Amino acid sequence: MTFPYTSEAIVYQGRKNGPYVDEYTIESIKPNEILIKTEYASINPVDVKLHAFTITNKVYHTLHDFSGVVVQVGSQAAATYSIGEKVYGSLKFPGDERFIGSYTVLDVSADKVGKLPSTLGTKEGAALGIAYGTAYDMVERADGVKKLGPDSKVLVLGGATSVGSYVIEILKKQYNVGYVAVTCSPSSSHYTKEYGADDFISYVTPSLSDDLVKFVQSKGFKFDSILDTVGGREAIAVYDKILVPLSEHNSYVTIQGDSAPASAYSHMFFNYLIGIPTSVFRHFFGKYLGINYQFVVYSSRTSFAQAESLFSKPGVKVPIDSVYPADDIKSAWHKVDSTKAKGKVLIKFN
C-alpha cells in the first residue's frame, strides 16, 4: 500500500459536543517520521479534561496513546525503525495537527515512540503511554530524593487508578520496595493487592486525614514517600504526621496537586483553578515547610527505555478496563469520564 492513506480519527468540536469519528487523508511523511497502522488507542483523563476545558468551537483531534505496526518509514527514521515492527507510545503533548487514527504519523524525534516490549501485544501496548510514563516518572523522582529499596515505605494515593496500578508495580518489581500501602475504596482493595500493594486505607471515610494519621500510628513508622495520583488535601494536610522529616529525605510527588477529585474528570475545571496555585507554591518553596514536594505536570521519555525490563518480569500486569470499537467512542469516553474505570479504556481501530 502506498500514499495517500485514508485514515479515521477521533475528533471533537467545542466543549458541548462529544467526540466522533472523522476521516482524513495522509499524503506523505517527513524524513524523521514513521507511519503506523494503528491497532489500538487509549483514552486518558487528560483527553477528557482538555475537551471539557475547550473554549472555542474549532475541531480538535483527541487521544494521545497508541500502538500499532509500522507501514512506512522516513529516510532518517529508517536508522531506528523498519516496516513490520510493532510500536507504542504517546503523541507529542500538547499536540499539533497530527492525530491518532486508524493510521498515525509519528515524529520519532519528538513523540514518545518505542518498540513494543516482546512480552506484550499491541492491546497492552496502547495501555502504556501516558499512564505508565507518568507512573515511572513519579517513582523516579521519589528515588532521586532518597534511594528506594527493601527498607522503603511508600504510600500511593489512588492505588486503583491506571497510574496508581503502574506505580505499585514499578515500586515492587523494579525498585524492590519493601512496603507499599495505598488508598482506595474497600471494593478495590483486592484489585490493588493483585498489583503488589501490601496494605490499603479506605478513602470512603468521614476524615481520610485522621485515618491516615491513625494508620501510621498503628504501624509504628512513617512513610518515606507519598505518591499522589488523585489529588486532594487530605494527605498533604497531615504530611508532618505521616511522612518522615525533611532531614530523612522525605518526598511527596503529585500529578494532581491540591485539586480535589470530582465525580467526573470533565467537572474538574474549578478544582484546578483553586488547587493549582498552592501546589505550585509548595513545589518551589516546600523545603521551607519541611517537605520535598514535586508537582509533576508531564512525564519524561526515560520510562520507555525501561519498559522492556519491567514487563519481562514474572507477574507484571497491564491494567486494562475495557475495549470499545472506534465508532462507539462516546461510550468509551463516558466510561473514562465516570472515573470508575479500573485500568485503561481502549479504542480498537479496524
LOROMAR-904774 format. One record per residue (C-alpha): z, x, y; residue in three letters. Coordinates in pm, 1 decimal. Example, Ala and Ser with C-alpha at 12.3 -4.5 7.8 and 13.67 -1.06 7.14 Angstrom:
REM residues 2
[[780.0, 1230.0, -450.0], "ala"];
[[714.0, 1367.0, -106.0], "ser"];
***
This chain:
REM residues 350
[[0.0, 0.0, 0.0], "met"];
[[-87.8, 127.4, 347.3], "thr"];
[[-29.8, 28.3, 708.6], "phe"];
[[7.7, -224.3, 857.3], "pro"];
[[309.1, -368.6, 673.3], "tyr"];
[[422.7, -725.1, 730.5], "thr"];
[[800.0, -748.7, 735.1], "ser"];
[[1057.4, -1024.8, 756.3], "glu"];
[[1354.6, -955.8, 985.3], "ala"];
[[1680.1, -1130.5, 1070.1], "ile"];
[[1699.5, -1214.6, 1442.0], "val"];
[[1880.4, -1448.3, 1680.1], "tyr"];
[[1805.7, -1583.1, 2027.0], "gln"];
[[2102.9, -1619.9, 2257.0], "gly"];
[[2462.0, -1693.1, 2163.9], "arg"];
[[2426.3, -2062.0, 2079.8], "lys"];
[[2150.1, -2026.5, 1821.0], "asn"];
[[2229.4, -1891.5, 1476.2], "gly"];
[[2029.6, -1614.5, 1306.0], "pro"];
[[1694.6, -1689.1, 1144.3], "tyr"];
[[1406.5, -1509.9, 969.9], "val"];
[[1111.3, -1395.7, 1179.9], "asp"];
[[801.4, -1195.4, 1089.6], "glu"];
[[689.8, -860.6, 1234.9], "tyr"];
[[411.1, -610.2, 1180.1], "thr"];
[[480.1, -238.1, 1131.5], "ile"];
[[170.2, -46.8, 1239.4], "glu"];
[[280.7, 313.1, 1176.0], "ser"];
[[574.6, 553.4, 1160.6], "ile"];
[[653.2, 869.9, 1356.5], "lys"];
[[681.7, 1220.5, 1204.1], "pro"];
[[1063.4, 1201.4, 1189.5], "asn"];
[[1068.1, 853.9, 1032.2], "glu"];
[[1051.5, 702.4, 686.5], "ile"];
[[957.7, 350.2, 584.0], "leu"];
[[1156.3, 181.2, 308.4], "ile"];
[[1106.9, -135.5, 109.7], "lys"];
[[1444.3, -289.4, 182.0], "thr"];
[[1613.0, -445.1, -118.8], "glu"];
[[1949.2, -539.2, 33.7], "tyr"];
[[2116.4, -551.1, 373.2], "ala"];
[[2474.3, -639.9, 459.0], "ser"];
[[2634.3, -831.2, 743.6], "ile"];
[[2916.6, -657.7, 927.7], "asn"];
[[3176.6, -820.2, 1151.0], "pro"];
[[3028.4, -621.0, 1439.7], "val"];
[[2695.2, -802.6, 1386.3], "asp"];
[[2870.2, -1137.9, 1427.9], "val"];
[[3066.1, -1015.1, 1730.1], "lys"];
[[2753.8, -886.1, 1905.7], "leu"];
[[2591.0, -1225.6, 1855.6], "his"];
[[2899.5, -1401.0, 1994.9], "ala"];
[[2912.2, -1170.0, 2298.0], "phe"];
[[2543.2, -1216.7, 2387.1], "thr"];
[[2488.4, -1324.5, 2748.9], "ile"];
[[2107.0, -1350.7, 2766.2], "thr"];
[[1859.4, -1572.1, 2585.4], "asn"];
[[1629.7, -1294.3, 2461.8], "lys"];
[[1556.3, -1235.7, 2093.4], "val"];
[[1779.5, -974.2, 1932.5], "tyr"];
[[1746.9, -801.6, 1598.2], "his"];
[[2065.8, -801.8, 1395.5], "thr"];
[[2209.2, -628.6, 1085.1], "leu"];
[[2259.3, -253.2, 1057.2], "his"];
[[2332.8, -164.1, 693.1], "asp"];
[[2056.7, -130.8, 435.5], "phe"];
[[1945.2, 4.7, 100.3], "ser"];
[[1600.5, 35.8, -46.8], "gly"];
[[1318.4, 255.4, -174.6], "val"];
[[1109.1, 496.5, 33.2], "val"];
[[743.0, 389.7, 51.2], "val"];
[[610.4, 606.0, 339.6], "gln"];
[[728.3, 940.1, 479.8], "val"];
[[655.5, 1102.3, 816.7], "gly"];
[[542.9, 1466.2, 823.2], "ser"];
[[878.8, 1601.8, 946.4], "gln"];
[[1090.6, 1372.9, 728.6], "ala"];
[[899.3, 1491.2, 420.4], "ala"];
[[1116.8, 1803.1, 413.5], "ala"];
[[1410.2, 1584.1, 305.3], "thr"];
[[1275.7, 1256.9, 165.7], "tyr"];
[[996.0, 1163.3, -71.0], "ser"];
[[828.3, 841.6, -178.5], "ile"];
[[1017.2, 658.5, -451.8], "gly"];
[[1366.5, 782.8, -356.6], "glu"];
[[1645.0, 528.1, -315.3], "lys"];
[[1829.0, 548.8, 16.5], "val"];
[[2106.5, 369.4, 201.5], "tyr"];
[[2272.5, 385.4, 540.5], "gly"];
[[2305.7, 228.3, 884.1], "ser"];
[[2057.9, 182.4, 1164.0], "leu"];
[[2148.7, 363.8, 1485.2], "lys"];
[[2405.9, 166.5, 1679.9], "phe"];
[[2353.4, 43.8, 1945.0], "pro"];
[[2002.1, -4.3, 1817.5], "gly"];
[[1662.7, -28.3, 1979.2], "asp"];
[[1359.0, -239.1, 1896.9], "glu"];
[[1366.8, -130.4, 1533.7], "arg"];
[[1517.5, -368.8, 1281.9], "phe"];
[[1644.9, -417.7, 928.8], "ile"];
[[1387.1, -626.6, 745.0], "gly"];
[[1204.5, -653.7, 417.6], "ser"];
[[1050.3, -324.6, 535.1], "tyr"];
[[1259.3, -97.4, 757.9], "thr"];
[[1161.7, 202.9, 969.7], "val"];
[[1432.5, 470.1, 978.9], "leu"];
[[1469.1, 770.3, 1207.7], "asp"];
[[1616.6, 1036.1, 979.7], "val"];
[[1740.2, 1238.5, 1277.9], "ser"];
[[1924.8, 950.6, 1448.6], "ala"];
[[2007.1, 685.8, 1190.9], "asp"];
[[2269.9, 733.5, 924.4], "lys"];
[[2049.7, 773.2, 618.4], "val"];
[[2147.8, 917.7, 284.5], "gly"];
[[2011.2, 941.2, -65.6], "lys"];
[[2182.0, 681.2, -280.1], "leu"];
[[2458.8, 828.2, -499.0], "pro"];
[[2333.8, 849.0, -856.6], "ser"];
[[2612.9, 623.1, -982.7], "thr"];
[[2519.2, 331.6, -755.7], "leu"];
[[2236.5, 79.4, -738.4], "gly"];
[[2076.0, -49.4, -421.1], "thr"];
[[2302.2, -355.3, -427.6], "lys"];
[[2609.6, -133.6, -399.5], "glu"];
[[2432.9, 95.5, -154.1], "gly"];
[[2391.7, -179.8, 103.2], "ala"];
[[2766.7, -241.0, 91.1], "ala"];
[[2844.7, 114.2, 210.7], "leu"];
[[2708.4, 179.2, 559.1], "gly"];
[[2938.8, 94.9, 849.5], "ile"];
[[3236.9, -19.3, 640.8], "ala"];
[[3250.8, 289.5, 420.2], "tyr"];
[[3168.7, 523.9, 708.5], "gly"];
[[3439.6, 372.7, 926.4], "thr"];
[[3694.7, 393.1, 646.2], "ala"];
[[3615.9, 757.3, 577.0], "tyr"];
[[3635.9, 842.7, 945.3], "asp"];
[[3976.4, 673.9, 975.7], "met"];
[[4117.0, 871.4, 683.7], "val"];
[[3958.4, 1194.7, 806.8], "glu"];
[[4120.0, 1151.9, 1149.0], "arg"];
[[4462.3, 1097.0, 994.8], "ala"];
[[4410.1, 1401.9, 775.3], "asp"];
[[4319.1, 1601.1, 1085.0], "gly"];
[[4664.3, 1534.3, 1229.9], "val"];
[[4859.6, 1601.7, 910.6], "lys"];
[[4702.6, 1700.5, 579.6], "lys"];
[[4711.3, 1411.8, 334.7], "leu"];
[[4813.2, 1462.9, -26.0], "gly"];
[[5050.3, 1366.9, -306.7], "pro"];
[[5352.8, 1369.6, -75.5], "asp"];
[[5188.5, 1147.9, 188.1], "ser"];
[[5292.0, 789.1, 253.6], "lys"];
[[5034.0, 570.4, 425.8], "val"];
[[5032.0, 208.1, 542.7], "leu"];
[[4695.3, 27.6, 556.4], "val"];
[[4690.4, -281.3, 777.5], "leu"];
[[4439.6, -525.5, 628.2], "gly"];
[[4404.5, -384.2, 279.1], "gly"];
[[4184.2, -670.5, 157.2], "ala"];
[[3913.0, -619.9, 421.2], "thr"];
[[3598.5, -426.8, 331.1], "ser"];
[[3707.6, -130.4, 540.5], "val"];
[[4061.9, -159.6, 404.2], "gly"];
[[3940.5, -152.7, 43.8], "ser"];
[[3741.5, 164.1, 109.9], "tyr"];
[[4036.9, 320.1, 293.8], "val"];
[[4259.8, 265.8, -10.2], "ile"];
[[4006.2, 420.8, -247.0], "glu"];
[[3939.1, 719.6, -22.3], "ile"];
[[4311.7, 782.3, 18.5], "leu"];
[[4383.6, 759.6, -353.4], "lys"];
[[4067.0, 905.5, -507.3], "lys"];
[[3950.4, 1160.1, -250.7], "gln"];
[[4274.4, 1271.6, -84.9], "tyr"];
[[4513.7, 1209.0, -377.1], "asn"];
[[4764.7, 1033.2, -150.9], "val"];
[[5084.5, 962.1, -339.5], "gly"];
[[5183.3, 628.0, -189.2], "tyr"];
[[4971.1, 361.5, -19.1], "val"];
[[5115.2, 29.7, 95.9], "ala"];
[[4901.9, -244.7, 252.8], "val"];
[[4941.3, -563.6, 448.9], "thr"];
[[4755.5, -862.9, 309.8], "cys"];
[[4810.3, -1222.6, 205.4], "ser"];
[[5001.8, -1278.9, -120.0], "pro"];
[[4683.0, -1414.0, -278.6], "ser"];
[[4508.1, -1081.6, -205.4], "ser"];
[[4781.7, -852.4, -334.2], "ser"];
[[4629.6, -826.2, -683.4], "his"];
[[4289.8, -751.5, -526.1], "tyr"];
[[4426.9, -459.6, -323.3], "thr"];
[[4601.9, -315.1, -627.7], "lys"];
[[4267.4, -309.5, -808.4], "glu"];
[[4152.1, -66.8, -539.5], "tyr"];
[[4460.3, 150.5, -579.1], "gly"];
[[4731.8, 9.8, -348.7], "ala"];
[[5085.0, 80.6, -468.6], "asp"];
[[5261.8, -193.6, -274.8], "asp"];
[[5199.8, -475.5, -29.0], "phe"];
[[5368.4, -653.4, 259.9], "ile"];
[[5264.3, -1012.8, 325.7], "ser"];
[[5133.5, -1083.2, 673.1], "tyr"];
[[5196.3, -1454.4, 612.1], "val"];
[[5537.3, -1443.2, 775.9], "thr"];
[[5710.8, -1556.3, 1095.8], "pro"];
[[5755.4, -1191.8, 1200.6], "ser"];
[[5547.7, -916.1, 1044.4], "leu"];
[[5716.0, -666.4, 1278.2], "ser"];
[[6058.3, -746.5, 1135.2], "asp"];
[[5927.2, -743.8, 778.8], "asp"];
[[5767.7, -400.2, 824.4], "leu"];
[[6096.2, -258.2, 950.8], "val"];
[[6289.5, -415.3, 661.8], "lys"];
[[6031.0, -284.2, 414.5], "phe"];
[[6068.2, 72.6, 541.6], "val"];
[[6446.2, 46.1, 538.4], "gln"];
[[6440.8, -79.7, 179.3], "ser"];
[[6220.7, 214.4, 70.8], "lys"];
[[6432.4, 475.5, 245.4], "gly"];
[[6135.3, 651.3, 410.1], "phe"];
[[5891.6, 612.0, 696.8], "lys"];
[[5513.4, 629.9, 681.6], "phe"];
[[5324.8, 945.3, 779.0], "asp"];
[[5025.1, 744.2, 894.1], "ser"];
[[4919.1, 386.8, 968.0], "ile"];
[[4551.8, 297.3, 930.7], "leu"];
[[4478.2, -33.4, 1103.4], "asp"];
[[4163.6, -227.4, 1007.8], "thr"];
[[4258.5, -567.9, 1153.9], "val"];
[[4426.3, -518.4, 1491.6], "gly"];
[[4723.8, -689.8, 1648.1], "gly"];
[[5051.6, -568.2, 1795.4], "arg"];
[[5297.1, -633.1, 1512.8], "glu"];
[[5293.8, -279.3, 1372.6], "ala"];
[[5246.5, -88.8, 1696.1], "ile"];
[[5543.6, -276.5, 1844.0], "ala"];
[[5775.7, -109.4, 1590.8], "val"];
[[5592.5, 219.8, 1532.5], "tyr"];
[[5902.0, 423.4, 1617.7], "asp"];
[[6089.3, 246.2, 1335.6], "lys"];
[[5820.9, 269.3, 1064.0], "ile"];
[[5641.7, 599.0, 1141.9], "leu"];
[[5780.6, 949.5, 1111.7], "val"];
[[5838.9, 1109.2, 1454.4], "pro"];
[[5576.1, 1295.7, 1651.6], "leu"];
[[5741.0, 1625.1, 1554.3], "ser"];
[[5639.8, 1547.8, 1193.7], "glu"];
[[5278.5, 1480.1, 1297.8], "his"];
[[5255.5, 1102.5, 1269.8], "asn"];
[[4926.2, 920.6, 1322.1], "ser"];
[[4815.1, 567.4, 1396.1], "tyr"];
[[4439.8, 513.2, 1357.8], "val"];
[[4290.1, 175.4, 1450.1], "thr"];
[[3945.1, 19.0, 1473.1], "ile"];
[[4066.7, -299.9, 1643.8], "gln"];
[[4347.8, -184.1, 1869.2], "gly"];
[[4584.2, -445.0, 2009.4], "asp"];
[[4319.2, -716.9, 1981.5], "ser"];
[[4480.8, -991.7, 1777.8], "ala"];
[[4298.7, -1114.9, 1465.6], "pro"];
[[4129.0, -1454.3, 1500.2], "ala"];
[[4021.7, -1724.5, 1255.6], "ser"];
[[3660.2, -1622.2, 1317.8], "ala"];
[[3501.7, -1299.1, 1441.0], "tyr"];
[[3292.4, -1498.1, 1688.4], "ser"];
[[3613.7, -1614.6, 1861.5], "his"];
[[3748.9, -1267.9, 1939.0], "met"];
[[3587.6, -1206.8, 2279.3], "phe"];
[[3900.3, -1273.8, 2487.3], "phe"];
[[4118.1, -1097.0, 2231.3], "asn"];
[[3918.1, -780.7, 2300.0], "tyr"];
[[3938.8, -821.6, 2676.5], "leu"];
[[4315.6, -847.2, 2653.2], "ile"];
[[4375.9, -592.2, 2378.3], "gly"];
[[4142.0, -303.5, 2455.9], "ile"];
[[4296.7, -169.4, 2782.0], "pro"];
[[4637.2, -99.7, 2625.5], "thr"];
[[4469.9, 52.4, 2319.6], "ser"];
[[4259.9, 288.0, 2531.2], "val"];
[[4566.3, 387.5, 2735.2], "phe"];
[[4760.1, 465.4, 2417.9], "arg"];
[[4462.4, 663.9, 2280.0], "his"];
[[4477.8, 907.2, 2573.5], "phe"];
[[4849.9, 907.4, 2652.0], "phe"];
[[5011.3, 818.6, 2318.3], "gly"];
[[5170.0, 1159.8, 2272.0], "lys"];
[[5387.0, 1093.9, 2575.9], "tyr"];
[[5508.4, 784.3, 2388.9], "leu"];
[[5572.9, 975.7, 2067.5], "gly"];
[[5262.6, 879.1, 1868.1], "ile"];
[[4928.6, 1034.9, 1771.4], "asn"];
[[4720.8, 723.1, 1840.2], "tyr"];
[[4344.7, 710.1, 1787.0], "gln"];
[[4122.4, 415.0, 1874.3], "phe"];
[[3806.9, 457.8, 1663.0], "val"];
[[3500.1, 285.4, 1803.0], "val"];
[[3234.4, 401.2, 1557.6], "tyr"];
[[3214.6, 628.5, 1257.8], "ser"];
[[3056.2, 972.1, 1227.3], "ser"];
[[2787.3, 1088.8, 983.0], "arg"];
[[3019.3, 1306.7, 773.9], "thr"];
[[3106.2, 1027.5, 529.4], "ser"];
[[2754.5, 1023.3, 386.0], "phe"];
[[2785.0, 1382.6, 270.6], "ala"];
[[3099.3, 1286.8, 76.4], "gln"];
[[2969.9, 965.9, -83.7], "ala"];
[[2831.1, 1128.2, -398.7], "glu"];
[[3164.1, 1300.0, -464.2], "ser"];
[[3370.9, 983.9, -416.0], "leu"];
[[3156.0, 740.7, -609.4], "phe"];
[[3116.0, 972.5, -906.0], "ser"];
[[3488.8, 944.4, -971.6], "lys"];
[[3602.9, 706.8, -1250.3], "pro"];
[[3721.4, 365.3, -1139.8], "gly"];
[[3586.0, 371.7, -783.9], "val"];
[[3460.5, 26.4, -686.7], "lys"];
[[3230.0, -105.2, -416.1], "val"];
[[3372.0, -422.1, -256.2], "pro"];
[[3105.6, -694.4, -269.7], "ile"];
[[3193.8, -1056.3, -198.7], "asp"];
[[2860.7, -1235.6, -240.4], "ser"];
[[2481.2, -1209.0, -217.7], "val"];
[[2252.5, -1452.9, -31.2], "tyr"];
[[1872.4, -1468.8, -8.2], "pro"];
[[1735.1, -1379.9, 334.9], "ala"];
[[1625.8, -1738.1, 401.7], "asp"];
[[1989.1, -1850.2, 363.9], "asp"];
[[2110.0, -1614.5, 636.4], "ile"];
[[2308.8, -1887.6, 812.8], "lys"];
[[2532.4, -1944.1, 508.7], "ser"];
[[2590.5, -1572.1, 471.9], "ala"];
[[2662.0, -1541.2, 843.5], "trp"];
[[2917.4, -1821.5, 826.3], "his"];
[[3090.6, -1653.4, 531.4], "lys"];
[[3138.4, -1331.4, 728.3], "val"];
[[3244.3, -1514.6, 1044.0], "asp"];
[[3512.2, -1703.5, 849.4], "ser"];
[[3699.8, -1371.0, 796.0], "thr"];
[[3762.8, -1492.7, 439.2], "lys"];
[[3520.4, -1264.3, 255.2], "ala"];
[[3677.5, -1010.0, 20.4], "lys"];
[[3420.3, -734.0, 31.2], "gly"];
[[3074.0, -718.2, 182.3], "lys"];
[[2837.5, -1013.5, 217.6], "val"];
[[2485.1, -903.5, 128.0], "leu"];
[[2136.0, -1029.0, 208.4], "ile"];
[[1866.5, -983.1, -57.3], "lys"];
[[1505.6, -940.1, 51.4], "phe"];
[[1219.4, -1031.0, -182.5], "asn"];
***
